[in-house]
């Protein structure tokens, strides 16, 4: 079974705000939260260390994320921010959560900061696949900042880089750097300055959540590597009324820049009105594979698409295709891809190879 690299998981947010312990199994976490408000607020988790191992999940892009106070939906007390200073402190606490996790459980989670780190880590995983080892290799974490409000000013990008951040997505909702989901708008003057600082450091730019206009501007102007860590093709999402996903013209532009797009297996990102169309039972992995195939058909190859689950990013098992109970079920994609005509090399590129190329070519 091939290795998997997932380009978007909101681990730190859950550790900081909900106290989730991802060294446990997903089912143990669910059991511990049964009599709490957490499942109603954020769904039943899809993540846990034993399930990572079952999936051969070698690397995840672990996000730093904080909620602007204006968009706090209530129902559970979480960290929010209003000012750049508050955002900075909140995002720093996310980063500290990864440092504690990897320091306390080095056999289960390991920070990857460089190409050499990735090479050594993948060698350990390949050796494990060839001959199972006990204990198995840890899950590698590459740190991705989702929403750049934690960067108080563009010059501060270097500090975040020194702390271990390797990818930045300037938007979640709108930020002072650019328009975002449900809050459209172009790149601002600060946004262009942010991209300039990122390019000087060789960082990867994530256009997920950027408004259509600001994403296209970034693709035109950013000289470094560009990706979409967790975004689907808008053209295939029936009835979507918001600017959350990528138009085909933006996908073409991303492909032309040798970018990779991580597809999200969330029901309302596959069919916006899925509840009216039969509920969870009506959404299967074939709809997810259709998103992957759409990008491959635009590209004419399998080099620009990957897995970007967004797991535990404000939803749980209740909102994903019915074949998925935890991250351990991602390998169920393999027969669906094979049935669609993808060969073993294609499938390995989609599940891990394309993201591995991004890391090998762009980490310091």
C-alpha positions in Angstrom: 0.0 0.0 0.0 1.5 3.4 -1.0 2.4 6.1 1.5 0.1 9.1 1.9 1.0 12.8 2.4 -1.9 15.0 3.5 -1.4 18.7 2.9 -3.8 20.1 5.4 -4.8 19.0 9.0 -5.8 21.4 11.7 -4.0 19.6 14.6 -2.8 22.5 16.7 -6.1 24.3 16.7 -7.7 21.1 18.1 -5.0 20.5 20.7 -5.1 24.1 21.9 -8.8 24.7 21.9 -10.3 21.3 22.5 -7.5 19.5 24.3 -7.4 16.7 21.8 -4.6 14.2 22.2 -3.7 12.9 18.8 -1.3 10.3 20.3 -4.5 8.4 21.1 -6.8 6.6 18.7 -9.6 8.5 17.0 -12.1 6.1 18.7 -10.6 6.8 22.2 -10.8 10.5 21.6 -14.4 10.2 20.5 -15.2 8.1 23.6 -13.6 10.7 25.9 -15.6 13.5 24.3 -19.0 11.7 24.4 -20.4 13.7 27.3 -18.9 17.0 26.3 -20.1 19.7 23.9 -17.1 19.1 21.6 -18.8 16.7 19.1 -21.7 19.1 18.6 -19.2 22.0 18.1 -16.5 20.4 15.9 -17.7 16.9 15.0 -16.3 13.5 16.0 -12.6 13.4 15.2 -11.2 11.7 12.2 -7.7 11.6 13.4 -5.5 9.5 15.8 -2.0 8.1 15.8 -3.0 4.4 15.3 -5.2 5.4 12.4 -2.3 7.4 10.8 -0.3 4.2 10.9 -3.0 2.1 9.3 -3.2 4.6 6.5 0.6 4.8 6.0 0.3 8.5 6.6 4.0 9.6 6.4 3.6 13.4 6.4 1.0 15.9 7.2 1.0 19.7 6.7 0.0 20.8 10.2 -1.6 24.2 10.3 -1.4 27.2 12.5 -4.9 28.7 12.7 -6.8 31.1 14.9 -10.3 32.5 14.5 -11.0 36.2 14.1 -13.4 37.3 16.8 -15.9 38.6 14.3 -16.3 35.1 12.9 -16.5 33.2 16.2 -19.7 31.1 15.8 -20.1 30.6 19.5 -21.1 27.4 21.2 -17.7 26.7 22.7 -15.0 28.9 24.2 -12.0 29.1 21.8 -9.1 31.4 21.4 -10.0 34.4 19.1 -8.2 37.5 18.1 -9.0 41.1 17.1 -5.6 42.9 16.9 -2.4 41.8 15.1 -0.8 41.4 18.5 -3.6 39.0 19.7 -3.3 37.1 16.4 0.4 36.8 16.8 0.1 35.4 20.3 -2.7 33.0 19.3 -0.7 31.6 16.3 2.4 31.3 18.4 0.4 29.1 20.9 -0.5 26.9 17.9 3.2 26.6 17.0 4.1 25.8 20.6 1.6 23.0 20.6 3.5 21.3 17.8 6.8 21.8 19.6 5.4 20.2 22.8 3.9 17.3 20.8 7.1 16.5 18.9 9.3 17.0 22.0 7.1 14.8 24.2 6.3 12.1 21.7 9.2 12.0 19.3 8.4 8.4 18.4 5.0 9.4 17.1 5.3 12.9 15.6 8.4 14.6 14.2 8.8 18.1 12.8 10.3 18.3 9.3 12.1 21.5 8.6 14.5 20.8 5.7 15.0 18.6 2.6 17.4 16.5 4.6 14.7 15.9 7.2 12.2 14.8 4.6 14.7 12.5 2.9 15.6 10.8 6.1 12.0 10.5 7.2 10.8 9.0 3.9 13.7 6.6 3.9 12.5 5.3 7.3 9.0 4.9 6.0 10.1 3.1 2.9 12.2 0.7 5.0 9.1 0.2 7.2 7.0 -0.7 4.1 9.7 -3.1 2.9 9.9 -4.8 6.3 7.5 -3.7 9.1 9.3 -2.3 12.1 8.2 -1.9 15.6 7.8 0.8 16.6 6.8 2.2 13.2 8.1 5.6 12.0 6.5 8.8 13.4 4.2 11.0 11.4 6.2 13.9 9.9 4.7 17.4 10.4 5.5 20.3 8.1 4.1 23.6 9.5 1.7 25.6 7.4 0.3 29.0 8.6 -3.4 29.3 7.5 -4.4 33.0 7.5 -1.4 35.4 7.9 -2.9 37.7 10.5 -0.4 36.1 12.9 2.3 37.9 11.0 2.2 41.4 12.6 4.0 43.0 9.7 5.6 41.6 6.5 9.1 41.8 7.9 8.2 39.4 10.6 7.9 36.5 8.1 11.6 35.8 8.7 10.9 35.2 12.4 8.2 32.7 11.7 10.5 31.0 9.2 13.2 30.7 11.8 10.5 29.2 14.2 9.8 26.5 11.6 6.9 27.7 9.4 7.5 26.6 5.8 4.2 27.5 4.0 1.9 30.4 4.4 -1.7 30.9 3.2 -2.4 34.6 3.5 -6.2 34.2 3.9 -8.9 32.2 5.7 -11.5 34.8 5.7 -10.4 38.3 4.6 -7.2 39.4 6.3 -5.3 42.7 6.1 -3.2 41.0 3.4 -5.9 40.0 1.0 -9.5 39.0 0.4 -10.6 35.6 1.5 -13.6 33.2 1.9 -16.8 35.1 2.1 -14.9 38.4 2.3 -13.6 39.1 -1.3 -11.0 41.5 -2.3 -7.6 41.9 -3.9 -4.1 41.7 -2.4 -3.4 44.8 -0.4 -0.1 46.8 -0.3 0.8 44.8 2.8 -0.2 41.6 1.0 2.3 42.3 -1.8 5.0 43.1 0.8 4.2 39.8 2.5 4.7 37.8 -0.7 7.9 39.6 -1.3 9.3 38.6 2.1 8.1 35.1 1.6 9.8 34.8 -1.8 13.1 36.1 -0.4 13.0 33.1 2.1 11.9 30.6 -0.5 8.6 29.9 1.3 5.7 28.1 -0.3 2.6 30.2 -0.9 -0.8 28.5 -0.3 -3.7 30.2 -2.2 -6.4 28.2 -0.4 -9.1 30.5 0.9 -7.8 33.4 -1.0 -10.5 35.3 -3.0 -10.6 34.6 -6.7 -9.1 38.0 -7.5 -6.3 37.8 -4.9 -5.4 34.2 -5.8 -5.0 35.1 -9.5 -2.9 38.2 -8.5 -0.7 35.9 -6.3 -0.3 33.4 -9.1 0.7 36.2 -11.5 3.2 37.9 -9.1 4.7 35.3 -6.7 8.0 34.0 -8.1 8.2 31.1 -5.7 6.3 27.8 -5.4 2.5 28.1 -5.2 0.1 25.4 -4.1 -3.5 25.1 -2.9 -3.3 22.9 0.2 -7.0 22.3 0.5 -9.3 23.4 -2.3 -11.7 21.8 -4.8 -12.8 22.6 -8.3 -15.8 25.0 -8.0 -17.1 23.7 -11.4 -18.0 20.4 -9.8 -19.7 21.6 -6.6 -23.4 21.8 -7.2 -24.9 25.0 -5.9 -22.0 26.5 -4.0 -22.7 30.2 -3.4 -19.3 31.3 -2.0 -15.8 32.0 -3.2 -14.2 29.2 -1.3 -12.9 27.0 -4.1 -11.0 27.4 -7.4 -12.4 28.3 -10.7 -11.0 26.2 -13.7 -9.1 29.3 -14.9 -7.3 29.5 -11.6 -6.6 25.7 -11.6 -5.0 26.1 -15.1 -2.9 29.0 -13.8 -1.8 26.9 -10.8 -0.9 24.0 -13.0 1.1 26.4 -15.3 3.1 27.4 -12.2 3.8 23.7 -11.5 1.6 23.9 -8.4 -0.3 21.1 -6.7 -3.9 21.2 -5.4 -5.0 19.2 -2.4 -8.6 17.9 -2.8 -10.9 18.0 0.3 -13.2 15.1 1.1 -15.9 17.2 2.8 -19.5 16.6 1.7 -20.5 20.2 1.1 -17.3 20.7 -0.9 -18.5 17.9 -3.2 -22.2 18.8 -3.3 -23.2 22.0 -1.5 -26.8 20.7 -1.0 -25.9 17.1 -0.1 -28.3 17.0 2.8 -31.2 17.6 0.4 -29.8 15.0 -2.0 -30.0 12.0 0.3 -27.7 12.9 3.2 -24.4 11.4 4.0 -25.3 8.1 2.4 -25.5 9.9 -1.0 -21.9 11.1 -0.9 -19.3 8.4 -1.7 -15.6 8.5 -2.6 -16.5 8.4 -6.3 -17.4 12.1 -5.9 -14.1 12.8 -4.3 -12.3 10.9 -7.1 -14.3 13.0 -9.6 -12.6 16.1 -8.1 -9.2 14.5 -8.4 -9.9 13.4 -12.0 -11.1 16.9 -12.9 -7.7 18.4 -12.1 -5.9 15.6 -13.9 -8.0 16.2 -17.0 -7.3 19.9 -17.0 -3.6 19.2 -16.5 -3.4 16.3 -18.9 -1.4 14.3 -16.3 -1.4 13.3 -12.6 1.3 15.7 -11.5 -0.7 18.5 -10.0 -3.2 17.0 -7.5 -2.9 15.4 -4.1 -4.7 14.8 -0.8 -5.7 17.8 1.3 -8.2 16.5 3.8 -8.7 19.6 6.1 -9.6 16.9 8.7 -10.8 18.3 12.1 -11.0 21.7 10.5 -14.4 22.5 11.9 -16.1 19.2 11.0 -15.9 15.5 11.9 -16.9 12.1 10.6 -20.5 13.3 10.2 -19.6 15.5 7.2 -17.3 13.2 5.1 -18.2 10.6 2.5 -19.8 7.5 4.0 -16.9 5.2 3.4 -14.7 7.2 5.7 -14.8 6.7 9.4 -11.2 7.9 10.2 -8.1 8.8 8.4 -7.3 5.1 8.3 -9.9 4.7 5.5 -8.1 6.9 3.0 -6.6 3.9 1.2 -10.1 3.1 0.1 -9.4 5.7 -2.6 -7.0 3.3 -4.3 -9.6 0.9 -6.0 -11.7 3.9 -7.0 -8.8 5.5 -8.7 -7.8 2.2 -10.4 -11.4 1.8 -11.6 -11.1 5.3 -13.1 -8.1 4.1 -15.1 -5.2 5.4 -13.0 -2.2 3.1 -12.8 0.1 2.4 -9.8 2.5 5.3 -10.6 -0.4 7.7 -11.1 -1.9 6.6 -7.7 1.4 7.0 -5.9 1.8 10.5 -7.3 -1.7 11.5 -6.2 -1.4 10.0 -2.7 2.1 11.3 -1.9 4.5 11.8 -4.8 3.3 15.3 -5.9 3.5 16.7 -2.4 6.8 15.0 -1.8 8.1 16.8 -5.0 7.0 20.2 -3.5 8.8 19.5 -0.3 12.0 18.2 -1.9 12.2 21.1 -4.3 11.3 23.9 -1.9 12.3 23.2 1.7 15.7 24.7 2.8 
